[in-house]
Amino acid sequence: MQEYKKIYYQTHPQVYQPAEDTFLLADNLEVERMSRALEIGTGTGLIAILAAKKARIVIATDINSHALDCTLKNIIANKTYNMELRKGDLFEPVEDEKFDIILFNTPYLPTEEDEIVADELDAAWNGGPGGRKVIDRFLAQVKNHLNPGGKVQMVQSSLSDNEKTLKKFEELGFKASITAQEKGFFEEMVVITAVLV
C-alpha cells in the first residue's frame, strides 16, 4: 500500500502507477462541494477518491479492467462509497449524462507505431504520432457532458501542444488556462483548467 495525503492505494503491474502528472493534478484539483464529477481513465482511482472527498458522486471510468479492479480495492481501503465504476472508452460509459467537473490525465505522449506496447498499459500513455489522438477525441465530446458553468481539468504535456488545446477550448466556448505546471526532463507537464461560459 502506498499513501498520498492520507489516501491509501495499491497498484497493479498492468495499471498506470501514480506519477508526477497524477500528483500535479491531485495537488491542483478544483472540485466543488456536492458536485457531480467524472474521471476518465481512473487508473488506480487516486484522483477519483480525492475528488470524492468533496463531490456528491464520482463516476470513474477506464478502458482497462485491471484498473477498475485496482480502483475498487482502493475505494474499499479508503471507505469511499460515493463512487461508481464503469468500463469503457472516453465518454462511452456515460452516454448522455452531464457533470459539474470532468477530470482526465490524458494519454499525451507522442507515440509512433513501433513504440506501441501490446498490453493494457498502452492506453494510459499512447497519444498517437502527435500526442493528440485521444486529447482531440476528448475535446470533441466534452462540452456535451458538462452542466452550465461546468469545469474540465486535464493533464497534458508541452510535447502534445498545450496552445492547441487552449485554443480549441476557447473555440468551444470555454475560458481556459494553464493552472499548474511542472518541468520534467524532456517536457513540461501542465494542468489545463477550462470553465464553460
N, C-alpha and C positions, 0 to 999 in steps of 0.2 A: 504493500500500500504506500502510495505517495501522498503528500499533503500540500495544499495550496490554500492559504487563508482559511484554515480550519475546515476545508473540504477534503475528504479522503477519497482517493481514487486509485483503482488498479488499471493496468494497461494490458494489452494483448499484442503478440507479435504481428498480427495482421491488421492492426488498427493504428492510425496515426497517433503518435505519442505527443502529449502537450509539449510544445517547444516555444521558442521566443515569440513566434507570431501568435500563438494561443494566449500567452501571458500578456502580450501587448493589448489584445482585445479584452482579456479578463480585467486588466487594470484600468480600462477606459470605458467600461460598459455604462450605457445611459438608459437603464431600464426603469420606467416609471412604476410606482406602486400600483398594484391591482391591474396592470396592463395584460394584454393577451399577446404572448410572444411566440415567435417561431425561430428555431435554429436549424439551419440546413447544414448537413454534413457534421453531425454532432460528435463523431469520433468516440472519445471516452466519456463524453457527456459533461465535461468540466464546465464549459461555458453555460450550457443549459441549466445545470444545477445552480450555478451562481445567479443566473437570471431568475430562477425560480424563487430565490430568497425575497424578491420584490414583486414579481409578476403574479397575477392571479392564476394563470395557467401557462405552461410552456409546452408547445408541441416540438419534439426533437426528431429530426429525420436523418436517415443515412441510407446510402445505396448498399452499404456493406453490412451483412447480417452479423459479423463478428463485432462490429461497432455497437450495434443495438444490444447485443448480449452483454458487452462490456459496460455500456451505459446503464442497463438495467441493474447490474450488480452495484454500480456506483450510486444509483438512485436509492437502493435499499440500504447501502452502507451509510448514506447521509440522511436517510429518512425524508427524502424529498418527494412527497406524494402528489404534488400538484403538477405532475408531468405526464405526458403521453408520448409514447414512441411509435413511429411509423416508418415503414421501409419504402424507399423509392428514390427516384432521381429528381433533384430540384423541387419544383412545386407539384409534381405528380401526386404525392400523398395528401395534399391539402386542397386539391381541385379549386373550388370557388370560395374557399374560406378567406377571411380577412383578419389582419393582425395590427396591433399598435406598434410593434417593433419586430424587425426581421434581422437576424444575426447570421453572418456567413463568413467563415475563414475560408476563402476561396482557394481552389487549386490554381495557383497563379504562376507556377514555374514554366517557362518556355520549354517545350519538350518535343524533340524530333522523334520520328518513327522508331529509330534504332535505340532510343533511350527508354522506351516503354517497358515497364516491369509487368510480367504476366501474373499478377496477383491482385488481391483486393486493395492493397495499399496504393496502387497506381492512381485510383480515383481521387486520392487525398491531395496529390500534388501536381498531376499531369494537366497543364494548362494548354496543351497543343502547341504548335510551332511558335505562335507569338505570345503565349501565356494567357490568351484571352478567350479560348474556346468555351470555357464554362462561364466566365465572367459575362460575356456578351449575351449568352442564353439567359442568364440570371437577370440581367438588366432589362432584357426584352419583356420579361414577365412580371417583374417585381411590383410595378405600380398596381396591377390588378389584384394584388393580395394585401394591400395596405388600407387601413381606415383613413379617413380625412385627417391630415396632420400627422400621419404615421411616419415612422423613422426606420432607416436602414443603417446598420453598422456592419461594415465588411472590411476584411483584411486583404490587401494585395501588396504588390511589390513594384518598385521602380522598374523592374525587368518587364512588367506587363502593362506599362503605360498608364500611370496614375492620371495624367492630364486627360486622356481619352475618356476615362471613367467619369471624372468630374464633369466634363463637357456633356457626356451622354445623360447624366443625372439632370443637368440644367435643361437640356432639350426636353426631358420628360416632365419638367415642372417641379423639380426638387431644388432646394437650397442645399448645396453640398460643399464640404470642405474636408481637408485632412486634419483630423483632431488629435492624432498621436503618430509618432514615427520613431523608428529605431534603426540605426545603421547596422548592417551585417557586413560580412566580408566582401560580397560581390554586389550588394543591393541595399536598398533602404525599404524596410517593411513599413507599411502605413495602415492606420485605421481611417477609413473614409466614412464620415457620418453624413447622411443625407435625409433631409426632412421634406415631406411632401407639402408644398404650399398652395 
